[in-house]
Amino acid sequence: MYSPAATRYDTPNFYRRCGRSGVKLPLISLGLWHNFGGKDSFDNARAIACRAFDLGITHFDLANNYGPPDGAAEETFGRILREDLGKWRDEIIISTKAGYYMWPGPYGEWGSRKYLLASLDQSLQRMGLAYVDIFYSHRPDPETPLEETMGALAHAVRSGKALYAGISNYDPAATARAAKLLRDLGTPCLIHQPRYSLLDRWIEPQLLATLEQEGIGCIVFSPLAKGVLTDRYFKGIPADSRAGHDPRFLRPEDITAELLAKTKQLNDLAQSRGQTLAQMALAWVLRHKTVTSALIGASRVSQVDDCVGATRNLNFTGDELARIEAVLKM
Ligand SMILES: NC(=O)c1ccc[n+]([C@@H]2O[C@H](COP(=O)([O-])OP(=O)(O)OC[C@H]3O[C@@H](n4cnc5c(N)ncnc54)[C@H](OP(=O)(O)O)[C@@H]3O)[C@@H](O)[C@H]2O)c1
């Protein structure tokens, strides 16, 4: 019988306000994109989720298509809720998304009201939930009017099936338009979920400023560049690593000698700060106050511990930042 650690809220600084909303999110959130699928060990998935909650991670991020197969991560999480975490539902922020391919035919992906609302119902059923905390449009749809997509998110909130609306992968201009639409509909945009890491800085020139201006929170995904910004690949490609066993989104050939030369230098810098490379990479994305949370994935419990340890040192000296920039420009 799972019983959460009594110490889980002992670090109040572990939570940041999400934009100008009433919600705070943990500095580190857990995503269930990988390692929670149909073929993954349930015991390991359960151990990761429960350890995360013990460490104060109150936010779990899902999407309709996480698996494989599609939907399996929501089913796994539903079982974890049923057997372990569900008793603490009111302490947990659960998000899901719709936008990528989920089922055949013209209504199984993108941003129509038809797809989004049907997908949300399916997600709730898989997780055994009456509502999710955040429902996202997973990607902008160039063919569906933004009014329709945002109208569907607003409807999800008004119907009580989601508490807040979110968007993911929207560029700054579309973000500003979505924010206005949702505000006008009376269901303000809580959060944006973009990709951001030392190796992918597209949000820096404009998106962060847009989010700050609109009062929208920001949870950044793949802050460890899917595992590249860790010591995982320093001695080759381990069979149990993402590139080693599930190369759908990270292929062994993506981990080039040039990339490793960079990450090893970043690792030296991290060590001089008393951190692992993963910890420094997370502290680095969290140096922006607009970034509410770093959304990690984990394949084992020890990684969750290591990642949460990042929050012990979120400060960088000017010299450290300059040395990081120099390595990135290499
Ligand atoms: N909105 C979107 O379009 C979108 C897209 C992608 C992801 N996401 C969300 O973001 C979440 C995180 O994405 P991600 O899994 O790519 O994030 P990530 O944190 O960049 O990468 C996670 C991987 O890094 C490795 N790792 C984690 N902690 C480590 C540590 N302390 N030491 C060594 N290795 C460590 C593990 O790799 P191994 O498995 O090799 O051990 C783990 O699976 C997803 O679960 C999902 O919720 C959203």
The ligand as a Tripos MOL2 file, in Angstrom:
@<TRIPOS>MOLECULE
LIG
   48    52     1     0     0
SMALL
NO_CHARGES

@<TRIPOS>ATOM
      1 N1          4.2660   19.1910  -26.0690 N.am      1 LIG1
      2 C1          5.0120   18.4400  -26.8350 C.2       1 LIG1
      3 O1          4.9550   18.4920  -28.0690 O.2       1 LIG1
      4 C2          5.9920   17.5050  -26.1730 C.ar      1 LIG1
      5 C3          6.9750   16.8430  -26.9320 C.ar      1 LIG1
      6 C4          7.8900   16.0190  -26.2640 C.ar      1 LIG1
      7 C5          7.7900   15.8640  -24.8790 C.ar      1 LIG1
      8 N2          6.7970   16.4790  -24.1830 N.ar      1 LIG1
      9 C6          6.6460   16.3010  -22.7300 C.3       1 LIG1
     10 O2          7.9000   16.5000  -22.0940 O.3       1 LIG1
     11 C7          8.2220   15.3570  -21.3040 C.3       1 LIG1
     12 C8          9.7070   15.1920  -21.2180 C.3       1 LIG1
     13 O3         10.2570   14.9660  -22.5070 O.3       1 LIG1
     14 P1         11.6000   14.1360  -22.6130 P.3       1 LIG1
     15 O4         11.3810   12.7850  -22.0230 O.co2     1 LIG1
     16 O5         12.1050   14.2540  -23.9990 O.co2     1 LIG1
     17 O6         12.5070   14.9970  -21.6020 O.3       1 LIG1
     18 P2         14.0270   15.0300  -21.1910 P.3       1 LIG1
     19 O7         14.0000   15.2990  -19.7320 O.co2     1 LIG1
     20 O8         14.7520   15.9710  -22.0900 O.co2     1 LIG1
     21 O9         14.6160   13.5680  -21.4630 O.3       1 LIG1
     22 C9         14.2950   12.4970  -20.6080 C.3       1 LIG1
     23 C10        15.3320   11.3970  -20.7340 C.3       1 LIG1
     24 O10        16.5910   11.8730  -20.2490 O.3       1 LIG1
     25 C11        17.2240   10.8500  -19.5120 C.3       1 LIG1
     26 N3         17.3980   11.3320  -18.1260 N.ar      1 LIG1
     27 C12        16.4840   11.9770  -17.3510 C.ar      1 LIG1
     28 N4         17.0340   12.3290  -16.1870 N.ar      1 LIG1
     29 C13        18.3040   11.9140  -16.2110 C.ar      1 LIG1
     30 C14        19.3720   11.9950  -15.2870 C.ar      1 LIG1
     31 N5         19.2140   12.6300  -14.1250 N.pl3     1 LIG1
     32 N6         20.5590   11.4360  -15.6290 N.ar      1 LIG1
     33 C15        20.7300   10.8150  -16.8230 C.ar      1 LIG1
     34 N7         19.7510   10.7110  -17.7400 N.ar      1 LIG1
     35 C16        18.5490   11.2650  -17.4350 C.ar      1 LIG1
     36 C17        16.3670    9.6150  -19.6060 C.3       1 LIG1
     37 O11        16.8150    8.9270  -20.7640 O.3       1 LIG1
     38 P3         16.8710    7.3170  -20.8560 P.3       1 LIG1
     39 O12        15.4590    6.9260  -21.1520 O.co2     1 LIG1
     40 O13        17.8140    7.0960  -21.9860 O.co2     1 LIG1
     41 O14        17.3530    6.8100  -19.5420 O.co2     1 LIG1
     42 C18        14.9970   10.1990  -19.8670 C.3       1 LIG1
     43 O15        14.1250    9.3040  -20.5060 O.3       1 LIG1
     44 C19         7.4750   14.2290  -21.9900 C.3       1 LIG1
     45 O16         7.2850   13.1140  -21.1370 O.3       1 LIG1
     46 C20         6.1890   14.9040  -22.3430 C.3       1 LIG1
     47 O17         5.3590   14.9650  -21.2010 O.3       1 LIG1
     48 C21         5.9130   17.3020  -24.8030 C.ar      1 LIG1
@<TRIPOS>BOND
     1     1     2 1
     2     2     3 2
     3     2     4 1
     4     4     5 ar
     5     4    48 ar
     6     5     6 ar
     7     6     7 ar
     8     7     8 ar
     9     8     9 1
    10     8    48 ar
    11     9    10 1
    12     9    46 1
    13    10    11 1
    14    11    12 1
    15    11    44 1
    16    12    13 1
    17    13    14 1
    18    14    15 2
    19    14    16 1
    20    14    17 1
    21    17    18 1
    22    18    19 2
    23    18    20 1
    24    18    21 1
    25    21    22 1
    26    22    23 1
    27    23    24 1
    28    23    42 1
    29    24    25 1
    30    25    26 1
    31    25    36 1
    32    26    27 ar
    33    26    35 ar
    34    27    28 ar
    35    28    29 ar
    36    29    30 ar
    37    29    35 ar
    38    30    31 1
    39    30    32 ar
    40    32    33 ar
    41    33    34 ar
    42    34    35 ar
    43    36    37 1
    44    36    42 1
    45    37    38 1
    46    38    39 2
    47    38    40 1
    48    38    41 1
    49    42    43 1
    50    44    45 1
    51    44    46 1
    52    46    47 1
@<TRIPOS>SUBSTRUCTURE
     1 LIG1         1 GROUP 0 **** ****
